[in-house]
Amino acid sequence: MRTARTMTGALGAVSAALLVVAGCSSSSISDADASRPTGAPPSPGQRLFADTFDDDHNLWTLPENENGRTEMEGGDLVWEAKQAADLRPHLLAAPIADAFDRGELRMRDVVVRAAFTTVRGSGAMGVFCREVRDTDSDFQWFEFVARDGYAAIRLADAGGHLDVLATTTKVDLPLGQRATMEAVCTDTADGKTRLWLSLDGAAVLAATSEGQLGNGGAGLQGYDSPDRAGSARFLVRRHDFAVYRPTD
């Protein structure tokens, strides 16, 4: 059984074996604040997976180490960075990973929703979709991340490469305020992937990738920012996580 992992240094995927797919080519980088959505993204429909973090039966957490901790606490999944390190939590629930290992899970077109509160630091929190094998690193995925004053949609891989598909600085996520993120990944008829990022019900970014990563897992993503936060490492409380099929 695969369990969640958190990464220090190079980005890493949580999966040991996924369906093999061809690598995709991504779209060109968008100019800052140039990818504001002009229409509403698809809405969540049938629920595929959900967790309210009352306990760790889905195996999100890892043993505590000198860099950070992940644990269930008071109905939340707590992420804490304990020192200035390039900490990049990338977590996939064990049932999702196991279903992929068996070839049974279908999470191609999805809406991924997660609520969180950033208590301390300036780390970027987010979600990802379509984690699949890569051709030049172990895995690749689409990720959606945000912090106060910044949000982005990116194509990332386990080798630490980031292709920014859309970004904006017009994001208000103050410390101590609960926020709900919603990310949408859907294919288009002409072989591209349409991506949206919404915060608290308002769409803030949209992007189109020229390639399609295919059927891959969805999970939780994060990045610490040691160069921005000084001695204040991130502390984030994750309140819930769910994956849905889009309704339109």
N, C-alpha and C positions, 0 to 999 in steps of 0.2 A: 504494500500500500504506500502510495506517495503522500507526503505531508507537506505543509507549507514550509517555506524557507525564507530567510531574510538575507540580503546581500550586503556585504561591505566591499567597497572597491568596484570592480567591474559588475555591470548589470548581470543578473542571472535569472533564468526561468525556473519555476518550481517543478517542472515536469521531467520525468526520466524517459518517458517514451510517449510520443504522440503520433498521430497519423502523419506520414511523410507527404509533404506537398511541395510543389515548385515554389521558389522564391518569387516575390513580386517586386515590381518597380513602383516607387512612390511618386507622388506629385511633387512639383517644385515648391520651394519654400515660399510661404505667403508673407507679404509685408505686414508689419505690426498693425493691428487694428483694421486690417483690410478685409477680414473674413467674418464680419458680423452677419449673422443669419438674416435672410430676408423673408423667410417663411417658417412656419412651425415645424419642428421635427416630429417624426412618428411618435405616437403615444404607446405606453406599455399595455400589453394585452395579457395573454396567458402567462402565468408565472411558471418558470422553469426551476428556480432554486431560490431559497431565502434562508437567512439566518439572522436572528435578533441578538446573538451573542450572550444568551443566558448562561451558556456553558460552552465547553470546547469539544463537543461531540463531532464537529467537522474538522478538527485538527488544524486550526489556524496558527496556533502559537508554537514557539520554539523555546528551548532552554535559554535562560538569561546568560549573557556574557558581558565582557568588559565594555563593549560598545553600545549595547542596547538591550531592551526587553520587549517582549510581546506577551501579554497575559489577559485573561478574562477577569474583569473587576467591576462589580456592581452593575452587571448587565451591559457592559461595554467591552470591546476589544481595545486594550490600551497599547499604544506604540510609544516608546520613549527611547530617545538617543541619549546616552549618558556621557559622551565625550565627543570632541570635535573629530569626527571621522566621516568618510564618504559613505554614509549609510543610506541604502536604497531598498527599503522593504518592498518585496514583490511576492504576494501571497495568493495561493490558490487553495480552495477548500478541497479536502481529500475526496469527498464524493464526486466532485466534478472531475478531478484527475483520474479517479478509478474508472468512471464511466467512459472516459476517453481511451484508457488502456484497453477496455473491453470492446471498443468500437461502437458504443451504444449511445453516447451523448451527441446531441445536435444543437450547437450554439453558434450558428453562422450569422443570421440576422437577429440581433438582440438589442434590448434596452437594458442597461446596467445602472442600478440605482444604489447609492450609499449615502448615509447621513453621518456627519462627523463634527466634532468640535476641536479646534486647535487651541490648546490651553497655553502653550509656550512655544517660542521659537518662530522661525520663518520658513519652515519646511513646506514643500508642496505636497498636497495630498491628492489622491485620485484613484482611478479604476483603469482596468484594461480589458480588451476583448481580443478574440481570435489569436490566442497564443498557439503557434504552430512551429514546426521545425523550420530552421533557416538553412540556406545553402552555404553561408560563409561564417556562421556561428551556430551555437546550439539551437536557439529559439528566437522568434521575433513576434511582435504583437503591436497593436494600436493602443496607445495610452492617452489618457485625458487627465491633466493635473492642474491644480489651482492653489494659490495662496493669495494673501492680500496684495493687490496690485499686479497680479500676473495670472494668466491661464494659458494653456496650450493644448493642442492636439498634435500627437507625434507618432511616428513610426519608430519603434525602438527594437534593439536586439540584445542578446546575451553578451555580445562583444563590447557593449557600451556605446554603440553608435546611436545617435538621435537625429532623425530627419524631421524637422519641424514643419508640419503641414499648415498650421494656423496658430496665431498667438495674439493676445491682447493684454494691455496694461489696465484696462478699465474694469477692474474686479474689486469689489468691496467685501473682504472676508476678515473682519476684526477678530482679535483673540477673544476667546470665551463665548463666541456666538455660534450656535448650532447652524450648520449649513447642510443642504441636501444637493448632491451632485447626481446628474443623470446624463449618461452617455449613450449614443445610438450608433450602431454599426449596421449598415444595410448595403446590399449589392444593387447595382443599377443594371439595366438591360444591356448597356453597351460595355460591360466588363469592368466597371470601376466600382469603388466603394465610397459611399456617402457617409460622412461622420458628423455628428453634432455633439456639442457640450452645453448643458444647461446647469444653472445654479439657482436653487430656490425657485424653480419653476420658470425662470427666464432664460431663453436661449442666448448664449454669449459668443459661441463660435460655431462655424461650420467649415468643413473641408471636404475635398474629394481626392482620394488616392487613385492613381492610375492603375494599381494592381489590386488583387483580391487575395487576402491571406487564407481564406477558406475557413473550414470548420475547426475552431479552436476554443480553448477555455477562457472564461472571464474571471477576474479577481480584483484584488486590491493592490494599489501602487502607491509609493511614497518616495520622497527625496529629502534628505537633510540639506541644509545650506550653511556649512561651516564658515564660508567666507562672508556671509551676510549677518549671521546671528550672534557673532562674538561668543560669549560663554553660555548663551541661552540655547541649549539644544532643544530639539522639538519634543513636545509631549502632546499627543493627539488621542482623543477618545473616539473610537469608531462605534456608532450606535446600531447600525444594521447594514445589511447587504442583500440585494436581490437581483435576479436576472429574469427578464421577461421576453416574450416574443413581441415584436412591434405589431400594432394593429393596422397600420397603413404605410 
